[in-house]
């Protein structure tokens, strides 16, 4: 990393909300709505990263409402599905010492909204598009 490049650790969100792979999607939906979270890492019983769940993934469930099934049917469906069943398992990660320029390049090239920040095989943060917006807004 060049001498004046800012590291990902300066920009990332450190309080990462994760969900267990076996939790139902209704819990994920509630957490994401209440916490205004758009991306949630999915972990196994040992807290290892195994996937990512996005708000967009959950929006697919909302399709049931638009098809006329109503909120009750949507809730029933979200209760019956587990995070591991719809998560994306090809999660891109980055080290906290990597530059924010490198992170931005990965996100733009891969057309993704977040990178999970990993150090010593542990989740230490998450870097999202919102973090970049905050950076620009602060000037």
DONUMAR-80646 format. One record per residue (C-alpha): residue in one letter; x, y, z; residue number from 1. Coordinates in Angstrom, 2 decimals. Layout:
REM DONUMAR-80646
<atom><residuo>A</residuo><c1>X</c1><c2>Y</c2><c3>Z</c3><num>NUM</num></atom>
...
***
This chain:
REM DONUMAR-80646
<atom><residuo>X</residuo><c1>0.00</c1><c2>0.00</c2><c3>0.00</c3><num>1</num></atom>
<atom><residuo>X</residuo><c1>1.48</c1><c2>3.41</c2><c3>-0.95</c3><num>2</num></atom>
<atom><residuo>X</residuo><c1>2.65</c1><c2>5.57</c2><c3>1.97</c3><num>3</num></atom>
<atom><residuo>X</residuo><c1>-0.26</c1><c2>8.04</c2><c3>1.89</c3><num>4</num></atom>
<atom><residuo>X</residuo><c1>-3.05</c1><c2>5.61</c2><c3>1.00</c3><num>5</num></atom>
<atom><residuo>X</residuo><c1>-5.73</c1><c2>5.23</c2><c3>3.66</c3><num>6</num></atom>
<atom><residuo>X</residuo><c1>-6.35</c1><c2>1.68</c2><c3>4.86</c3><num>7</num></atom>
<atom><residuo>X</residuo><c1>-9.72</c1><c2>-0.03</c2><c3>4.79</c3><num>8</num></atom>
<atom><residuo>X</residuo><c1>-9.62</c1><c2>-0.08</c2><c3>8.61</c3><num>9</num></atom>
<atom><residuo>X</residuo><c1>-10.06</c1><c2>3.73</c2><c3>8.60</c3><num>10</num></atom>
<atom><residuo>X</residuo><c1>-13.32</c1><c2>3.52</c2><c3>6.67</c3><num>11</num></atom>
<atom><residuo>X</residuo><c1>-14.93</c1><c2>0.18</c2><c3>7.52</c3><num>12</num></atom>
<atom><residuo>X</residuo><c1>-17.81</c1><c2>-0.33</c2><c3>9.91</c3><num>13</num></atom>
<atom><residuo>X</residuo><c1>-16.50</c1><c2>-2.29</c2><c3>12.87</c3><num>14</num></atom>
<atom><residuo>X</residuo><c1>-19.80</c1><c2>-3.35</c2><c3>14.43</c3><num>15</num></atom>
<atom><residuo>X</residuo><c1>-20.78</c1><c2>-6.11</c2><c3>12.03</c3><num>16</num></atom>
<atom><residuo>X</residuo><c1>-24.16</c1><c2>-7.76</c2><c3>12.42</c3><num>17</num></atom>
<atom><residuo>X</residuo><c1>-23.99</c1><c2>-11.39</c2><c3>11.34</c3><num>18</num></atom>
<atom><residuo>X</residuo><c1>-26.57</c1><c2>-14.13</c2><c3>11.12</c3><num>19</num></atom>
<atom><residuo>X</residuo><c1>-26.25</c1><c2>-17.84</c2><c3>11.68</c3><num>20</num></atom>
<atom><residuo>X</residuo><c1>-26.68</c1><c2>-19.95</c2><c3>8.54</c3><num>21</num></atom>
<atom><residuo>X</residuo><c1>-29.60</c1><c2>-21.85</c2><c3>10.09</c3><num>22</num></atom>
<atom><residuo>X</residuo><c1>-31.61</c1><c2>-18.79</c2><c3>11.15</c3><num>23</num></atom>
<atom><residuo>X</residuo><c1>-34.86</c1><c2>-18.14</c2><c3>9.35</c3><num>24</num></atom>
<atom><residuo>X</residuo><c1>-35.11</c1><c2>-15.33</c2><c3>6.83</c3><num>25</num></atom>
<atom><residuo>X</residuo><c1>-37.82</c1><c2>-13.60</c2><c3>8.84</c3><num>26</num></atom>
<atom><residuo>X</residuo><c1>-35.21</c1><c2>-12.88</c2><c3>11.54</c3><num>27</num></atom>
<atom><residuo>X</residuo><c1>-32.76</c1><c2>-11.60</c2><c3>8.92</c3><num>28</num></atom>
<atom><residuo>X</residuo><c1>-35.50</c1><c2>-9.40</c2><c3>7.45</c3><num>29</num></atom>
<atom><residuo>X</residuo><c1>-36.38</c1><c2>-7.97</c2><c3>10.88</c3><num>30</num></atom>
<atom><residuo>X</residuo><c1>-32.73</c1><c2>-7.26</c2><c3>11.74</c3><num>31</num></atom>
<atom><residuo>X</residuo><c1>-32.03</c1><c2>-5.65</c2><c3>8.38</c3><num>32</num></atom>
<atom><residuo>X</residuo><c1>-35.12</c1><c2>-3.45</c2><c3>8.55</c3><num>33</num></atom>
<atom><residuo>X</residuo><c1>-34.63</c1><c2>-2.39</c2><c3>12.17</c3><num>34</num></atom>
<atom><residuo>X</residuo><c1>-30.90</c1><c2>-1.79</c2><c3>11.80</c3><num>35</num></atom>
<atom><residuo>X</residuo><c1>-31.15</c1><c2>-0.29</c2><c3>8.32</c3><num>36</num></atom>
<atom><residuo>X</residuo><c1>-28.62</c1><c2>-2.87</c2><c3>7.16</c3><num>37</num></atom>
<atom><residuo>X</residuo><c1>-28.25</c1><c2>-3.85</c2><c3>3.51</c3><num>38</num></atom>
<atom><residuo>X</residuo><c1>-25.63</c1><c2>-6.62</c2><c3>3.80</c3><num>39</num></atom>
<atom><residuo>X</residuo><c1>-25.28</c1><c2>-9.26</c2><c3>6.48</c3><num>40</num></atom>
<atom><residuo>X</residuo><c1>-22.48</c1><c2>-11.84</c2><c3>6.64</c3><num>41</num></atom>
<atom><residuo>X</residuo><c1>-23.67</c1><c2>-15.40</c2><c3>7.24</c3><num>42</num></atom>
<atom><residuo>X</residuo><c1>-21.60</c1><c2>-17.46</c2><c3>9.67</c3><num>43</num></atom>
<atom><residuo>X</residuo><c1>-21.43</c1><c2>-21.09</c2><c3>10.73</c3><num>44</num></atom>
<atom><residuo>X</residuo><c1>-21.53</c1><c2>-22.33</c2><c3>14.33</c3><num>45</num></atom>
<atom><residuo>X</residuo><c1>-17.83</c1><c2>-21.44</c2><c3>14.74</c3><num>46</num></atom>
<atom><residuo>X</residuo><c1>-18.42</c1><c2>-17.88</c2><c3>13.51</c3><num>47</num></atom>
<atom><residuo>X</residuo><c1>-16.60</c1><c2>-18.56</c2><c3>10.23</c3><num>48</num></atom>
<atom><residuo>X</residuo><c1>-17.78</c1><c2>-16.55</c2><c3>7.24</c3><num>49</num></atom>
<atom><residuo>X</residuo><c1>-19.65</c1><c2>-18.82</c2><c3>4.83</c3><num>50</num></atom>
<atom><residuo>X</residuo><c1>-21.85</c1><c2>-16.42</c2><c3>2.89</c3><num>51</num></atom>
<atom><residuo>X</residuo><c1>-23.49</c1><c2>-13.03</c2><c3>2.54</c3><num>52</num></atom>
<atom><residuo>X</residuo><c1>-27.14</c1><c2>-12.09</c2><c3>2.58</c3><num>53</num></atom>
<atom><residuo>X</residuo><c1>-28.25</c1><c2>-8.85</c2><c3>0.97</c3><num>54</num></atom>
<atom><residuo>X</residuo><c1>-31.41</c1><c2>-6.87</c2><c3>1.23</c3><num>55</num></atom>
<atom><residuo>X</residuo><c1>-31.88</c1><c2>-7.62</c2><c3>-2.46</c3><num>56</num></atom>
<atom><residuo>X</residuo><c1>-31.97</c1><c2>-11.34</c2><c3>-1.66</c3><num>57</num></atom>
<atom><residuo>X</residuo><c1>-34.77</c1><c2>-10.68</c2><c3>0.79</c3><num>58</num></atom>
<atom><residuo>X</residuo><c1>-36.63</c1><c2>-8.50</c2><c3>-1.72</c3><num>59</num></atom>
<atom><residuo>X</residuo><c1>-37.20</c1><c2>-11.65</c2><c3>-3.72</c3><num>60</num></atom>
<atom><residuo>X</residuo><c1>-39.36</c1><c2>-12.78</c2><c3>-0.84</c3><num>61</num></atom>
<atom><residuo>X</residuo><c1>-41.32</c1><c2>-9.55</c2><c3>-1.05</c3><num>62</num></atom>
<atom><residuo>X</residuo><c1>-42.29</c1><c2>-10.58</c2><c3>-4.56</c3><num>63</num></atom>
<atom><residuo>X</residuo><c1>-44.93</c1><c2>-12.77</c2><c3>-2.94</c3><num>64</num></atom>
<atom><residuo>X</residuo><c1>-46.69</c1><c2>-9.61</c2><c3>-1.75</c3><num>65</num></atom>
<atom><residuo>X</residuo><c1>-46.69</c1><c2>-8.06</c2><c3>-5.20</c3><num>66</num></atom>
<atom><residuo>X</residuo><c1>-48.14</c1><c2>-11.24</c2><c3>-6.62</c3><num>67</num></atom>
<atom><residuo>X</residuo><c1>-51.13</c1><c2>-10.83</c2><c3>-4.33</c3><num>68</num></atom>
<atom><residuo>X</residuo><c1>-50.30</c1><c2>-13.34</c2><c3>-1.63</c3><num>69</num></atom>
<atom><residuo>X</residuo><c1>-50.22</c1><c2>-10.69</c2><c3>1.11</c3><num>70</num></atom>
<atom><residuo>X</residuo><c1>-47.97</c1><c2>-10.02</c2><c3>4.05</c3><num>71</num></atom>
<atom><residuo>X</residuo><c1>-49.05</c1><c2>-13.14</c2><c3>5.96</c3><num>72</num></atom>
<atom><residuo>X</residuo><c1>-47.97</c1><c2>-15.40</c2><c3>3.11</c3><num>73</num></atom>
<atom><residuo>X</residuo><c1>-44.68</c1><c2>-13.53</c2><c3>2.81</c3><num>74</num></atom>
<atom><residuo>X</residuo><c1>-43.99</c1><c2>-13.91</c2><c3>6.55</c3><num>75</num></atom>
<atom><residuo>X</residuo><c1>-44.80</c1><c2>-17.62</c2><c3>6.37</c3><num>76</num></atom>
<atom><residuo>X</residuo><c1>-42.40</c1><c2>-18.05</c2><c3>3.46</c3><num>77</num></atom>
<atom><residuo>X</residuo><c1>-39.61</c1><c2>-16.10</c2><c3>5.23</c3><num>78</num></atom>
<atom><residuo>X</residuo><c1>-40.14</c1><c2>-18.25</c2><c3>8.33</c3><num>79</num></atom>
<atom><residuo>X</residuo><c1>-39.73</c1><c2>-21.42</c2><c3>6.29</c3><num>80</num></atom>
<atom><residuo>X</residuo><c1>-36.47</c1><c2>-20.46</c2><c3>4.55</c3><num>81</num></atom>
<atom><residuo>X</residuo><c1>-33.02</c1><c2>-20.42</c2><c3>6.17</c3><num>82</num></atom>
<atom><residuo>X</residuo><c1>-30.23</c1><c2>-17.92</c2><c3>5.50</c3><num>83</num></atom>
<atom><residuo>X</residuo><c1>-28.03</c1><c2>-20.68</c2><c3>4.04</c3><num>84</num></atom>
<atom><residuo>X</residuo><c1>-30.67</c1><c2>-21.41</c2><c3>1.40</c3><num>85</num></atom>
<atom><residuo>X</residuo><c1>-30.49</c1><c2>-18.02</c2><c3>-0.33</c3><num>86</num></atom>
<atom><residuo>X</residuo><c1>-27.11</c1><c2>-16.59</c2><c3>0.74</c3><num>87</num></atom>
<atom><residuo>X</residuo><c1>-24.39</c1><c2>-16.01</c2><c3>-1.79</c3><num>88</num></atom>
<atom><residuo>X</residuo><c1>-21.46</c1><c2>-18.23</c2><c3>-0.86</c3><num>89</num></atom>
<atom><residuo>X</residuo><c1>-18.85</c1><c2>-16.53</c2><c3>-3.07</c3><num>90</num></atom>
<atom><residuo>X</residuo><c1>-18.08</c1><c2>-13.70</c2><c3>-0.64</c3><num>91</num></atom>
<atom><residuo>X</residuo><c1>-15.30</c1><c2>-11.31</c2><c3>-1.55</c3><num>92</num></atom>
<atom><residuo>X</residuo><c1>-13.19</c1><c2>-10.23</c2><c3>1.39</c3><num>93</num></atom>
<atom><residuo>X</residuo><c1>-10.41</c1><c2>-7.76</c2><c3>2.04</c3><num>94</num></atom>
<atom><residuo>X</residuo><c1>-7.76</c1><c2>-7.24</c2><c3>4.73</c3><num>95</num></atom>
<atom><residuo>X</residuo><c1>-8.06</c1><c2>-4.16</c2><c3>6.98</c3><num>96</num></atom>
<atom><residuo>X</residuo><c1>-4.59</c1><c2>-2.97</c2><c3>5.87</c3><num>97</num></atom>
<atom><residuo>X</residuo><c1>-5.55</c1><c2>-2.91</c2><c3>2.17</c3><num>98</num></atom>
<atom><residuo>X</residuo><c1>-6.05</c1><c2>0.56</c2><c3>0.68</c3><num>99</num></atom>
<atom><residuo>X</residuo><c1>-9.52</c1><c2>2.02</c2><c3>0.28</c3><num>100</num></atom>
<atom><residuo>X</residuo><c1>-8.61</c1><c2>2.59</c2><c3>-3.37</c3><num>101</num></atom>
<atom><residuo>X</residuo><c1>-8.03</c1><c2>-1.15</c2><c3>-3.81</c3><num>102</num></atom>
<atom><residuo>X</residuo><c1>-11.35</c1><c2>-1.87</c2><c3>-2.07</c3><num>103</num></atom>
<atom><residuo>X</residuo><c1>-13.19</c1><c2>0.63</c2><c3>-4.29</c3><num>104</num></atom>
<atom><residuo>X</residuo><c1>-11.64</c1><c2>-0.90</c2><c3>-7.39</c3><num>105</num></atom>
<atom><residuo>X</residuo><c1>-12.76</c1><c2>-4.41</c2><c3>-6.36</c3><num>106</num></atom>
<atom><residuo>X</residuo><c1>-16.29</c1><c2>-3.23</c2><c3>-5.59</c3><num>107</num></atom>
<atom><residuo>X</residuo><c1>-16.60</c1><c2>-1.36</c2><c3>-8.89</c3><num>108</num></atom>
<atom><residuo>X</residuo><c1>-15.04</c1><c2>-4.12</c2><c3>-11.00</c3><num>109</num></atom>
<atom><residuo>X</residuo><c1>-17.09</c1><c2>-6.90</c2><c3>-9.41</c3><num>110</num></atom>
<atom><residuo>X</residuo><c1>-20.23</c1><c2>-4.73</c2><c3>-9.15</c3><num>111</num></atom>
<atom><residuo>X</residuo><c1>-20.76</c1><c2>-5.54</c2><c3>-5.47</c3><num>112</num></atom>
<atom><residuo>X</residuo><c1>-22.08</c1><c2>-3.39</c2><c3>-2.64</c3><num>113</num></atom>
<atom><residuo>X</residuo><c1>-19.79</c1><c2>-4.56</c2><c3>0.15</c3><num>114</num></atom>
<atom><residuo>X</residuo><c1>-16.61</c1><c2>-6.31</c2><c3>1.14</c3><num>115</num></atom>
<atom><residuo>X</residuo><c1>-16.31</c1><c2>-8.27</c2><c3>4.37</c3><num>116</num></atom>
<atom><residuo>X</residuo><c1>-13.10</c1><c2>-7.31</c2><c3>6.17</c3><num>117</num></atom>
<atom><residuo>X</residuo><c1>-11.19</c1><c2>-10.34</c2><c3>7.45</c3><num>118</num></atom>
<atom><residuo>X</residuo><c1>-8.09</c1><c2>-10.55</c2><c3>9.61</c3><num>119</num></atom>
<atom><residuo>X</residuo><c1>-6.70</c1><c2>-13.83</c2><c3>10.99</c3><num>120</num></atom>
<atom><residuo>X</residuo><c1>-9.79</c1><c2>-15.61</c2><c3>9.62</c3><num>121</num></atom>
<atom><residuo>X</residuo><c1>-12.09</c1><c2>-13.44</c2><c3>11.76</c3><num>122</num></atom>
<atom><residuo>X</residuo><c1>-14.65</c1><c2>-10.85</c2><c3>10.62</c3><num>123</num></atom>
<atom><residuo>X</residuo><c1>-13.35</c1><c2>-7.49</c2><c3>11.86</c3><num>124</num></atom>
<atom><residuo>X</residuo><c1>-15.50</c1><c2>-5.18</c2><c3>9.77</c3><num>125</num></atom>
<atom><residuo>X</residuo><c1>-17.55</c1><c2>-4.56</c2><c3>6.68</c3><num>126</num></atom>
<atom><residuo>X</residuo><c1>-16.97</c1><c2>-1.97</c2><c3>3.98</c3><num>127</num></atom>
<atom><residuo>X</residuo><c1>-20.05</c1><c2>-0.82</c2><c3>2.09</c3><num>128</num></atom>
<atom><residuo>X</residuo><c1>-21.01</c1><c2>1.74</c2><c3>-0.51</c3><num>129</num></atom>
<atom><residuo>X</residuo><c1>-22.43</c1><c2>3.82</c2><c3>2.36</c3><num>130</num></atom>
<atom><residuo>X</residuo><c1>-18.97</c1><c2>4.04</c2><c3>3.93</c3><num>131</num></atom>
<atom><residuo>X</residuo><c1>-17.67</c1><c2>5.62</c2><c3>0.73</c3><num>132</num></atom>
<atom><residuo>X</residuo><c1>-20.59</c1><c2>8.06</c2><c3>0.65</c3><num>133</num></atom>
<atom><residuo>X</residuo><c1>-19.74</c1><c2>9.10</c2><c3>4.24</c3><num>134</num></atom>
<atom><residuo>X</residuo><c1>-16.12</c1><c2>9.61</c2><c3>3.21</c3><num>135</num></atom>
<atom><residuo>X</residuo><c1>-17.08</c1><c2>11.93</c2><c3>0.36</c3><num>136</num></atom>
<atom><residuo>X</residuo><c1>-19.66</c1><c2>13.77</c2><c3>2.48</c3><num>137</num></atom>
<atom><residuo>X</residuo><c1>-17.02</c1><c2>14.53</c2><c3>5.14</c3><num>138</num></atom>
<atom><residuo>X</residuo><c1>-14.80</c1><c2>15.98</c2><c3>2.42</c3><num>139</num></atom>
***
